[in-house]
Amino acid sequence: MEAKTAREVVKILLMKSNISLSKLARMMSNENKKVYQQSLSAKLINGTLKYNEMVEICELLGYEIIFKQK
């Protein structure tokens, strides 16, 4: 299987969930922190999305990350 970037994975998950990037940013926001669509988009484009942010995105969209040895 070909390795995908975080950007590609998030795009696929958003399409499958029928959710926009701006709605995802609103879902990630809470009373302590505000996540802006522009900064989330920049992290995906620049490849600077942190692992814990990817885990949070997956959890919000109803997915989990599983590492499986071949």
mmCIF file of the N, C-alpha and C atoms, coordinates in Angstrom:
data_MODEL
# 
_entry.id   MODEL 
# 
loop_
_atom_site.group_PDB 
_atom_site.id 
_atom_site.type_symbol 
_atom_site.label_atom_id 
_atom_site.label_alt_id 
_atom_site.label_comp_id 
_atom_site.label_asym_id 
_atom_site.label_entity_id 
_atom_site.label_seq_id 
_atom_site.pdbx_PDB_ins_code 
_atom_site.Cartn_x 
_atom_site.Cartn_y 
_atom_site.Cartn_z 
_atom_site.occupancy 
_atom_site.B_iso_or_equiv 
_atom_site.pdbx_formal_charge 
_atom_site.auth_seq_id 
_atom_site.auth_comp_id 
_atom_site.auth_asym_id 
_atom_site.auth_atom_id 
_atom_site.pdbx_PDB_model_num 
ATOM 1   N N  . MET A 1 1  ? 0.835   -1.183 0.000  1.00 0.00 ? 1  MET A N  1 
ATOM 2   C CA . MET A 1 1  ? 0.000   0.000  0.000  1.00 0.00 ? 1  MET A CA 1 
ATOM 3   C C  . MET A 1 1  ? 0.880   1.247  0.000  1.00 0.00 ? 1  MET A C  1 
ATOM 4   N N  . GLU A 1 2  ? 0.507   2.192  -0.782 1.00 0.00 ? 2  GLU A N  1 
ATOM 5   C CA . GLU A 1 2  ? 1.256   3.439  -0.897 1.00 0.00 ? 2  GLU A CA 1 
ATOM 6   C C  . GLU A 1 2  ? 0.992   4.334  0.318  1.00 0.00 ? 2  GLU A C  1 
ATOM 7   N N  . ALA A 1 3  ? 2.045   4.887  0.884  1.00 0.00 ? 3  ALA A N  1 
ATOM 8   C CA . ALA A 1 3  ? 1.902   5.793  2.022  1.00 0.00 ? 3  ALA A CA 1 
ATOM 9   C C  . ALA A 1 3  ? 1.248   7.086  1.555  1.00 0.00 ? 3  ALA A C  1 
ATOM 10  N N  . LYS A 1 4  ? 0.344   7.594  2.355  1.00 0.00 ? 4  LYS A N  1 
ATOM 11  C CA . LYS A 1 4  ? -0.350  8.833  2.040  1.00 0.00 ? 4  LYS A CA 1 
ATOM 12  C C  . LYS A 1 4  ? 0.074   9.909  3.034  1.00 0.00 ? 4  LYS A C  1 
ATOM 13  N N  . THR A 1 5  ? -0.011  11.155 2.605  1.00 0.00 ? 5  THR A N  1 
ATOM 14  C CA . THR A 1 5  ? 0.288   12.259 3.507  1.00 0.00 ? 5  THR A CA 1 
ATOM 15  C C  . THR A 1 5  ? -0.912  12.480 4.420  1.00 0.00 ? 5  THR A C  1 
ATOM 16  N N  . ALA A 1 6  ? -0.690  13.187 5.515  1.00 0.00 ? 6  ALA A N  1 
ATOM 17  C CA . ALA A 1 6  ? -1.786  13.520 6.425  1.00 0.00 ? 6  ALA A CA 1 
ATOM 18  C C  . ALA A 1 6  ? -2.856  14.301 5.675  1.00 0.00 ? 6  ALA A C  1 
ATOM 19  N N  . ARG A 1 7  ? -2.422  15.163 4.775  1.00 0.00 ? 7  ARG A N  1 
ATOM 20  C CA . ARG A 1 7  ? -3.366  15.969 3.986  1.00 0.00 ? 7  ARG A CA 1 
ATOM 21  C C  . ARG A 1 7  ? -4.293  15.075 3.167  1.00 0.00 ? 7  ARG A C  1 
ATOM 22  N N  . GLU A 1 8  ? -3.723  14.069 2.515  1.00 0.00 ? 8  GLU A N  1 
ATOM 23  C CA . GLU A 1 8  ? -4.529  13.161 1.696  1.00 0.00 ? 8  GLU A CA 1 
ATOM 24  C C  . GLU A 1 8  ? -5.497  12.357 2.563  1.00 0.00 ? 8  GLU A C  1 
ATOM 25  N N  . VAL A 1 9  ? -5.018  11.887 3.700  1.00 0.00 ? 9  VAL A N  1 
ATOM 26  C CA . VAL A 1 9  ? -5.867  11.098 4.595  1.00 0.00 ? 9  VAL A CA 1 
ATOM 27  C C  . VAL A 1 9  ? -7.015  11.946 5.127  1.00 0.00 ? 9  VAL A C  1 
ATOM 28  N N  . VAL A 1 10 ? -6.716  13.162 5.579  1.00 0.00 ? 10 VAL A N  1 
ATOM 29  C CA . VAL A 1 10 ? -7.765  14.039 6.115  1.00 0.00 ? 10 VAL A CA 1 
ATOM 30  C C  . VAL A 1 10 ? -8.776  14.367 5.026  1.00 0.00 ? 10 VAL A C  1 
ATOM 31  N N  . LYS A 1 11 ? -8.316  14.635 3.815  1.00 0.00 ? 11 LYS A N  1 
ATOM 32  C CA . LYS A 1 11 ? -9.235  14.914 2.706  1.00 0.00 ? 11 LYS A CA 1 
ATOM 33  C C  . LYS A 1 11 ? -10.194 13.752 2.470  1.00 0.00 ? 11 LYS A C  1 
ATOM 34  N N  . ILE A 1 12 ? -9.661  12.537 2.473  1.00 0.00 ? 12 ILE A N  1 
ATOM 35  C CA . ILE A 1 12 ? -10.487 11.348 2.263  1.00 0.00 ? 12 ILE A CA 1 
ATOM 36  C C  . ILE A 1 12 ? -11.514 11.199 3.388  1.00 0.00 ? 12 ILE A C  1 
ATOM 37  N N  . LEU A 1 13 ? -11.051 11.353 4.638  1.00 0.00 ? 13 LEU A N  1 
ATOM 38  C CA . LEU A 1 13 ? -11.963 11.217 5.776  1.00 0.00 ? 13 LEU A CA 1 
ATOM 39  C C  . LEU A 1 13 ? -13.056 12.281 5.750  1.00 0.00 ? 13 LEU A C  1 
ATOM 40  N N  . LEU A 1 14 ? -12.689 13.511 5.370  1.00 0.00 ? 14 LEU A N  1 
ATOM 41  C CA . LEU A 1 14 ? -13.686 14.575 5.286  1.00 0.00 ? 14 LEU A CA 1 
ATOM 42  C C  . LEU A 1 14 ? -14.709 14.276 4.199  1.00 0.00 ? 14 LEU A C  1 
ATOM 43  N N  . MET A 1 15 ? -14.254 13.785 3.059  1.00 0.00 ? 15 MET A N  1 
ATOM 44  C CA . MET A 1 15 ? -15.180 13.449 1.970  1.00 0.00 ? 15 MET A CA 1 
ATOM 45  C C  . MET A 1 15 ? -16.125 12.327 2.405  1.00 0.00 ? 15 MET A C  1 
ATOM 46  N N  . LYS A 1 16 ? -15.580 11.291 3.049  1.00 0.00 ? 16 LYS A N  1 
ATOM 47  C CA . LYS A 1 16 ? -16.409 10.171 3.504  1.00 0.00 ? 16 LYS A CA 1 
ATOM 48  C C  . LYS A 1 16 ? -17.415 10.611 4.557  1.00 0.00 ? 16 LYS A C  1 
ATOM 49  N N  . SER A 1 17 ? -17.047 11.591 5.371  1.00 0.00 ? 17 SER A N  1 
ATOM 50  C CA . SER A 1 17 ? -17.914 12.081 6.443  1.00 0.00 ? 17 SER A CA 1 
ATOM 51  C C  . SER A 1 17 ? -18.811 13.221 5.989  1.00 0.00 ? 17 SER A C  1 
ATOM 52  N N  . ASN A 1 18 ? -18.595 13.699 4.757  1.00 0.00 ? 18 ASN A N  1 
ATOM 53  C CA . ASN A 1 18 ? -19.363 14.825 4.215  1.00 0.00 ? 18 ASN A CA 1 
ATOM 54  C C  . ASN A 1 18 ? -19.264 16.053 5.128  1.00 0.00 ? 18 ASN A C  1 
ATOM 55  N N  . ILE A 1 19 ? -18.028 16.353 5.525  1.00 0.00 ? 19 ILE A N  1 
ATOM 56  C CA . ILE A 1 19 ? -17.757 17.482 6.418  1.00 0.00 ? 19 ILE A CA 1 
ATOM 57  C C  . ILE A 1 19 ? -16.695 18.358 5.765  1.00 0.00 ? 19 ILE A C  1 
ATOM 58  N N  . SER A 1 20 ? -16.847 19.664 5.884  1.00 0.00 ? 20 SER A N  1 
ATOM 59  C CA . SER A 1 20 ? -15.874 20.600 5.320  1.00 0.00 ? 20 SER A CA 1 
ATOM 60  C C  . SER A 1 20 ? -14.731 20.820 6.303  1.00 0.00 ? 20 SER A C  1 
ATOM 61  N N  . LEU A 1 21 ? -13.632 21.349 5.779  1.00 0.00 ? 21 LEU A N  1 
ATOM 62  C CA . LEU A 1 21 ? -12.479 21.653 6.631  1.00 0.00 ? 21 LEU A CA 1 
ATOM 63  C C  . LEU A 1 21 ? -12.840 22.720 7.662  1.00 0.00 ? 21 LEU A C  1 
ATOM 64  N N  . SER A 1 22 ? -13.651 23.689 7.278  1.00 0.00 ? 22 SER A N  1 
ATOM 65  C CA . SER A 1 22 ? -14.038 24.737 8.230  1.00 0.00 ? 22 SER A CA 1 
ATOM 66  C C  . SER A 1 22 ? -14.916 24.164 9.342  1.00 0.00 ? 22 SER A C  1 
ATOM 67  N N  . LYS A 1 23 ? -15.792 23.205 9.015  1.00 0.00 ? 23 LYS A N  1 
ATOM 68  C CA . LYS A 1 23 ? -16.601 22.576 10.065 1.00 0.00 ? 23 LYS A CA 1 
ATOM 69  C C  . LYS A 1 23 ? -15.713 21.743 10.987 1.00 0.00 ? 23 LYS A C  1 
ATOM 70  N N  . LEU A 1 24 ? -14.732 21.057 10.423 1.00 0.00 ? 24 LEU A N  1 
ATOM 71  C CA . LEU A 1 24 ? -13.794 20.293 11.241 1.00 0.00 ? 24 LEU A CA 1 
ATOM 72  C C  . LEU A 1 24 ? -13.055 21.219 12.205 1.00 0.00 ? 24 LEU A C  1 
ATOM 73  N N  . ALA A 1 25 ? -12.617 22.369 11.721 1.00 0.00 ? 25 ALA A N  1 
ATOM 74  C CA . ALA A 1 25 ? -11.928 23.337 12.584 1.00 0.00 ? 25 ALA A CA 1 
ATOM 75  C C  . ALA A 1 25 ? -12.842 23.767 13.726 1.00 0.00 ? 25 ALA A C  1 
ATOM 76  N N  . ARG A 1 26 ? -14.115 24.000 13.436 1.00 0.00 ? 26 ARG A N  1 
ATOM 77  C CA . ARG A 1 26 ? -15.066 24.369 14.499 1.00 0.00 ? 26 ARG A CA 1 
ATOM 78  C C  . ARG A 1 26 ? -15.239 23.222 15.488 1.00 0.00 ? 26 ARG A C  1 
ATOM 79  N N  . MET A 1 27 ? -15.260 21.991 14.994 1.00 0.00 ? 27 MET A N  1 
ATOM 80  C CA . MET A 1 27 ? -15.389 20.822 15.870 1.00 0.00 ? 27 MET A CA 1 
ATOM 81  C C  . MET A 1 27 ? -14.170 20.680 16.773 1.00 0.00 ? 27 MET A C  1 
ATOM 82  N N  . MET A 1 28 ? -12.992 21.043 16.261 1.00 0.00 ? 28 MET A N  1 
ATOM 83  C CA . MET A 1 28 ? -11.753 20.938 17.036 1.00 0.00 ? 28 MET A CA 1 
ATOM 84  C C  . MET A 1 28 ? -11.620 22.051 18.067 1.00 0.00 ? 28 MET A C  1 
ATOM 85  N N  . SER A 1 29 ? -12.339 23.129 17.879 1.00 0.00 ? 29 SER A N  1 
ATOM 86  C CA . SER A 1 29 ? -12.272 24.255 18.812 1.00 0.00 ? 29 SER A CA 1 
ATOM 87  C C  . SER A 1 29 ? -12.998 23.899 20.107 1.00 0.00 ? 29 SER A C  1 
ATOM 88  N N  . ASN A 1 30 ? -12.490 24.429 21.188 1.00 0.00 ? 30 ASN A N  1 
ATOM 89  C CA . ASN A 1 30 ? -13.175 24.283 22.470 1.00 0.00 ? 30 ASN A CA 1 
ATOM 90  C C  . ASN A 1 30 ? -13.022 25.584 23.239 1.00 0.00 ? 30 ASN A C  1 
ATOM 91  N N  . GLU A 1 31 ? -13.463 25.590 24.473 1.00 0.00 ? 31 GLU A N  1 
ATOM 92  C CA . GLU A 1 31 ? -13.427 26.842 25.233 1.00 0.00 ? 31 GLU A CA 1 
ATOM 93  C C  . GLU A 1 31 ? -12.012 27.331 25.519 1.00 0.00 ? 31 GLU A C  1 
ATOM 94  N N  . ASN A 1 32 ? -11.038 26.441 25.512 1.00 0.00 ? 32 ASN A N  1 
ATOM 95  C CA . ASN A 1 32 ? -9.661  26.839 25.805 1.00 0.00 ? 32 ASN A CA 1 
ATOM 96  C C  . ASN A 1 32 ? -8.856  27.222 24.575 1.00 0.00 ? 32 ASN A C  1 
ATOM 97  N N  . LYS A 1 33 ? -9.236  26.707 23.422 1.00 0.00 ? 33 LYS A N  1 
ATOM 98  C CA . LYS A 1 33 ? -8.468  26.996 22.218 1.00 0.00 ? 33 LYS A CA 1 
ATOM 99  C C  . LYS A 1 33 ? -9.404  27.143 21.032 1.00 0.00 ? 33 LYS A C  1 
ATOM 100 N N  . LYS A 1 34 ? -9.007  27.982 20.107 1.00 0.00 ? 34 LYS A N  1 
ATOM 101 C CA . LYS A 1 34 ? -9.768  28.198 18.890 1.00 0.00 ? 34 LYS A CA 1 
ATOM 102 C C  . LYS A 1 34 ? -8.931  27.688 17.728 1.00 0.00 ? 34 LYS A C  1 
ATOM 103 N N  . VAL A 1 35 ? -9.490  26.793 16.929 1.00 0.00 ? 35 VAL A N  1 
ATOM 104 C CA . VAL A 1 35 ? -8.801  26.276 15.759 1.00 0.00 ? 35 VAL A CA 1 
ATOM 105 C C  . VAL A 1 35 ? -9.421  26.948 14.537 1.00 0.00 ? 35 VAL A C  1 
ATOM 106 N N  . TYR A 1 36 ? -8.592  27.603 13.752 1.00 0.00 ? 36 TYR A N  1 
ATOM 107 C CA . TYR A 1 36 ? -9.060  28.302 12.567 1.00 0.00 ? 36 TYR A CA 1 
ATOM 108 C C  . TYR A 1 36 ? -8.842  27.454 11.333 1.00 0.00 ? 36 TYR A C  1 
ATOM 109 N N  . GLN A 1 37 ? -9.771  27.539 10.407 1.00 0.00 ? 37 GLN A N  1 
ATOM 110 C CA . GLN A 1 37 ? -9.694  26.778 9.170  1.00 0.00 ? 37 GLN A CA 1 
ATOM 111 C C  . GLN A 1 37 ? -8.408  27.080 8.429  1.00 0.00 ? 37 GLN A C  1 
ATOM 112 N N  . GLN A 1 38 ? -7.983  28.339 8.408  1.00 0.00 ? 38 GLN A N  1 
ATOM 113 C CA . GLN A 1 38 ? -6.776  28.739 7.687  1.00 0.00 ? 38 GLN A CA 1 
ATOM 114 C C  . GLN A 1 38 ? -5.529  28.089 8.277  1.00 0.00 ? 38 GLN A C  1 
ATOM 115 N N  . SER A 1 39 ? -5.446  28.045 9.608  1.00 0.00 ? 39 SER A N  1 
ATOM 116 C CA . SER A 1 39 ? -4.254  27.453 10.224 1.00 0.00 ? 39 SER A CA 1 
ATOM 117 C C  . SER A 1 39 ? -4.260  25.934 10.078 1.00 0.00 ? 39 SER A C  1 
ATOM 118 N N  . LEU A 1 40 ? -5.430  25.320 10.137 1.00 0.00 ? 40 LEU A N  1 
ATOM 119 C CA . LEU A 1 40 ? -5.526  23.878 9.927  1.00 0.00 ? 40 LEU A CA 1 
ATOM 120 C C  . LEU A 1 40 ? -5.149  23.531 8.490  1.00 0.00 ? 40 LEU A C  1 
ATOM 121 N N  . SER A 1 41 ? -5.633  24.317 7.556  1.00 0.00 ? 41 SER A N  1 
ATOM 122 C CA . SER A 1 41 ? -5.300  24.117 6.145  1.00 0.00 ? 41 SER A CA 1 
ATOM 123 C C  . SER A 1 41 ? -3.797  24.276 5.914  1.00 0.00 ? 41 SER A C  1 
ATOM 124 N N  . ALA A 1 42 ? -3.194  25.288 6.524  1.00 0.00 ? 42 ALA A N  1 
ATOM 125 C CA . ALA A 1 42 ? -1.758  25.526 6.376  1.00 0.00 ? 42 ALA A CA 1 
ATOM 126 C C  . ALA A 1 42 ? -0.946  24.350 6.929  1.00 0.00 ? 42 ALA A C  1 
ATOM 127 N N  . LYS A 1 43 ? -1.373  23.804 8.068  1.00 0.00 ? 43 LYS A N  1 
ATOM 128 C CA . LYS A 1 43 ? -0.668  22.655 8.641  1.00 0.00 ? 43 LYS A CA 1 
ATOM 129 C C  . LYS A 1 43 ? -0.730  21.458 7.701  1.00 0.00 ? 43 LYS A C  1 
ATOM 130 N N  . LEU A 1 44 ? -1.878  21.249 7.065  1.00 0.00 ? 44 LEU A N  1 
ATOM 131 C CA . LEU A 1 44 ? -2.012  20.134 6.130  1.00 0.00 ? 44 LEU A CA 1 
ATOM 132 C C  . LEU A 1 44 ? -1.157  20.356 4.885  1.00 0.00 ? 44 LEU A C  1 
ATOM 133 N N  . ILE A 1 45 ? -1.157  21.566 4.369  1.00 0.00 ? 45 ILE A N  1 
ATOM 134 C CA . ILE A 1 45 ? -0.374  21.883 3.169  1.00 0.00 ? 45 ILE A CA 1 
ATOM 135 C C  . ILE A 1 45 ? 1.120   21.785 3.452  1.00 0.00 ? 45 ILE A C  1 
ATOM 136 N N  . ASN A 1 46 ? 1.554   22.309 4.601  1.00 0.00 ? 46 ASN A N  1 
ATOM 137 C CA . ASN A 1 46 ? 2.979   22.336 4.945  1.00 0.00 ? 46 ASN A CA 1 
ATOM 138 C C  . ASN A 1 46 ? 3.490   21.030 5.541  1.00 0.00 ? 46 ASN A C  1 
ATOM 139 N N  . GLY A 1 47 ? 2.581   20.113 5.850  1.00 0.00 ? 47 GLY A N  1 
ATOM 140 C CA . GLY A 1 47 ? 2.992   18.851 6.453  1.00 0.00 ? 47 GLY A CA 1 
ATOM 141 C C  . GLY A 1 47 ? 3.421   18.995 7.895  1.00 0.00 ? 47 GLY A C  1 
ATOM 142 N N  . THR A 1 48 ? 2.815   19.935 8.616  1.00 0.00 ? 48 THR A N  1 
ATOM 143 C CA . THR A 1 48 ? 3.211   20.181 10.009 1.00 0.00 ? 48 THR A CA 1 
ATOM 144 C C  . THR A 1 48 ? 2.128   19.788 11.016 1.00 0.00 ? 48 THR A C  1 
ATOM 145 N N  . LEU A 1 49 ? 1.158   18.999 10.581 1.00 0.00 ? 49 LEU A N  1 
ATOM 146 C CA . LEU A 1 49 ? 0.108   18.529 11.484 1.00 0.00 ? 49 LEU A CA 1 
ATOM 147 C C  . LEU A 1 49 ? 0.736   17.568 12.488 1.00 0.00 ? 49 LEU A C  1 
ATOM 148 N N  . LYS A 1 50 ? 0.484   17.780 13.774 1.00 0.00 ? 50 LYS A N  1 
ATOM 149 C CA . LYS A 1 50 ? 1.055   16.933 14.825 1.00 0.00 ? 50 LYS A CA 1 
ATOM 150 C C  . LYS A 1 50 ? 0.243   15.638 14.941 1.00 0.00 ? 50 LYS A C  1 
ATOM 151 N N  . TYR A 1 51 ? 0.893   14.600 15.446 1.00 0.00 ? 51 TYR A N  1 
ATOM 152 C CA . TYR A 1 51 ? 0.237   13.308 15.599 1.00 0.00 ? 51 TYR A CA 1 
ATOM 153 C C  . TYR A 1 51 ? -1.011  13.423 16.473 1.00 0.00 ? 51 TYR A C  1 
ATOM 154 N N  . ASN A 1 52 ? -0.916  14.146 17.591 1.00 0.00 ? 52 ASN A N  1 
ATOM 155 C CA . ASN A 1 52 ? -2.070  14.263 18.486 1.00 0.00 ? 52 ASN A CA 1 
ATOM 156 C C  . ASN A 1 52 ? -3.224  15.001 17.798 1.00 0.00 ? 52 ASN A C  1 
ATOM 157 N N  . GLU A 1 53 ? -2.916  15.913 16.881 1.00 0.00 ? 53 GLU A N  1 
ATOM 158 C CA . GLU A 1 53 ? -3.966  16.591 16.115 1.00 0.00 ? 53 GLU A CA 1 
ATOM 159 C C  . GLU A 1 53 ? -4.630  15.608 15.145 1.00 0.00 ? 53 GLU A C  1 
ATOM 160 N N  . MET A 1 54 ? -3.834  14.733 14.540 1.00 0.00 ? 54 MET A N  1 
ATOM 161 C CA . MET A 1 54 ? -4.388  13.723 13.638 1.00 0.00 ? 54 MET A CA 1 
ATOM 162 C C  . MET A 1 54 ? -5.277  12.752 14.402 1.00 0.00 ? 54 MET A C  1 
ATOM 163 N N  . VAL A 1 55 ? -4.859  12.364 15.601 1.00 0.00 ? 55 VAL A N  1 
ATOM 164 C CA . VAL A 1 55 ? -5.670  11.485 16.445 1.00 0.00 ? 55 VAL A CA 1 
ATOM 165 C C  . VAL A 1 55 ? -6.990  12.164 16.780 1.00 0.00 ? 55 VAL A C  1 
ATOM 166 N N  . GLU A 1 56 ? -6.935  13.436 17.126 1.00 0.00 ? 56 GLU A N  1 
ATOM 167 C CA . GLU A 1 56 ? -8.146  14.189 17.459 1.00 0.00 ? 56 GLU A CA 1 
ATOM 168 C C  . GLU A 1 56 ? -9.089  14.256 16.258 1.00 0.00 ? 56 GLU A C  1 
ATOM 169 N N  . ILE A 1 57 ? -8.546  14.524 15.080 1.00 0.00 ? 57 ILE A N  1 
ATOM 170 C CA . ILE A 1 57 ? -9.353  14.588 13.864 1.00 0.00 ? 57 ILE A CA 1 
ATOM 171 C C  . ILE A 1 57 ? -10.042 13.248 13.629 1.00 0.00 ? 57 ILE A C  1 
ATOM 172 N N  . CYS A 1 58 ? -9.280  12.174 13.730 1.00 0.00 ? 58 CYS A N  1 
ATOM 173 C CA . CYS A 1 58 ? -9.848  10.840 13.527 1.00 0.00 ? 58 CYS A CA 1 
ATOM 174 C C  . CYS A 1 58 ? -10.966 10.558 14.527 1.00 0.00 ? 58 CYS A C  1 
ATOM 175 N N  . GLU A 1 59 ? -10.739 10.877 15.782 1.00 0.00 ? 59 GLU A N  1 
ATOM 176 C CA . GLU A 1 59 ? -11.758 10.645 16.808 1.00 0.00 ? 59 GLU A CA 1 
ATOM 177 C C  . GLU A 1 59 ? -13.025 11.449 16.538 1.00 0.00 ? 59 GLU A C  1 
ATOM 178 N N  . LEU A 1 60 ? -12.870 12.710 16.143 1.00 0.00 ? 60 LEU A N  1 
ATOM 179 C CA . LEU A 1 60 ? -14.029 13.552 15.849 1.00 0.00 ? 60 LEU A CA 1 
ATOM 180 C C  . LEU A 1 60 ? -14.834 13.026 14.672 1.00 0.00 ? 60 LEU A C  1 
ATOM 181 N N  . LEU A 1 61 ? -14.151 12.395 13.714 1.00 0.00 ? 61 LEU A N  1 
ATOM 182 C CA . LEU A 1 61 ? -14.827 11.887 12.522 1.00 0.00 ? 61 LEU A CA 1 
ATOM 183 C C  . LEU A 1 61 ? -15.243 10.426 12.670 1.00 0.00 ? 61 LEU A C  1 
ATOM 184 N N  . GLY A 1 62 ? -14.963 9.832  13.833 1.00 0.00 ? 62 GLY A N  1 
ATOM 185 C CA . GLY A 1 62 ? -15.398 8.463  14.092 1.00 0.00 ? 62 GLY A CA 1 
ATOM 186 C C  . GLY A 1 62 ? -14.442 7.392  13.603 1.00 0.00 ? 62 GLY A C  1 
ATOM 187 N N  . TYR A 1 63 ? -13.164 7.724  13.492 1.00 0.00 ? 63 TYR A N  1 
ATOM 188 C CA . TYR A 1 63 ? -12.144 6.770  13.048 1.00 0.00 ? 63 TYR A CA 1 
ATOM 189 C C  . TYR A 1 63 ? -11.096 6.604  14.145 1.00 0.00 ? 63 TYR A C  1 
ATOM 190 N N  . GLU A 1 64 ? -10.303 5.552  14.024 1.00 0.00 ? 64 GLU A N  1 
ATOM 191 C CA . GLU A 1 64 ? -9.175  5.374  14.921 1.00 0.00 ? 64 GLU A CA 1 
ATOM 192 C C  . GLU A 1 64 ? -7.960  4.988  14.090 1.00 0.00 ? 64 GLU A C  1 
ATOM 193 N N  . ILE A 1 65 ? -6.795  5.292  14.615 1.00 0.00 ? 65 ILE A N  1 
ATOM 194 C CA . ILE A 1 65 ? -5.539  4.958  13.943 1.00 0.00 ? 65 ILE A CA 1 
ATOM 195 C C  . ILE A 1 65 ? -5.068  3.624  14.503 1.00 0.00 ? 65 ILE A C  1 
ATOM 196 N N  . ILE A 1 66 ? -4.791  2.692  13.604 1.00 0.00 ? 66 ILE A N  1 
ATOM 197 C CA . ILE A 1 66 ? -4.327  1.366  14.022 1.00 0.00 ? 66 ILE A CA 1 
ATOM 198 C C  . ILE A 1 66 ? -3.010  1.071  13.307 1.00 0.00 ? 66 ILE A C  1 
ATOM 199 N N  . PHE A 1 67 ? -2.006  0.684  14.059 1.00 0.00 ? 67 PHE A N  1 
ATOM 200 C CA . PHE A 1 67 ? -0.737  0.261  13.497 1.00 0.00 ? 67 PHE A CA 1 
ATOM 201 C C  . PHE A 1 67 ? -0.738  -1.258 13.474 1.00 0.00 ? 67 PHE A C  1 
ATOM 202 N N  . LYS A 1 68 ? -0.513  -1.815 12.303 1.00 0.00 ? 68 LYS A N  1 
ATOM 203 C CA . LYS A 1 68 ? -0.577  -3.260 12.151 1.00 0.00 ? 68 LYS A CA 1 
ATOM 204 C C  . LYS A 1 68 ? 0.683   -3.740 11.468 1.00 0.00 ? 68 LYS A C  1 
ATOM 205 N N  . GLN A 1 69 ? 1.370   -4.683 12.085 1.00 0.00 ? 69 GLN A N  1 
ATOM 206 C CA . GLN A 1 69 ? 2.585   -5.219 11.499 1.00 0.00 ? 69 GLN A CA 1 
ATOM 207 C C  . GLN A 1 69 ? 2.219   -6.178 10.390 1.00 0.00 ? 69 GLN A C  1 
ATOM 208 N N  . LYS A 1 70 ? 2.997   -6.112 9.294  1.00 0.00 ? 70 LYS A N  1 
ATOM 209 C CA . LYS A 1 70 ? 2.743   -6.999 8.148  1.00 0.00 ? 70 LYS A CA 1 
ATOM 210 C C  . LYS A 1 70 ? 3.130   -8.411 8.458  1.00 0.00 ? 70 LYS A C  1 
# 
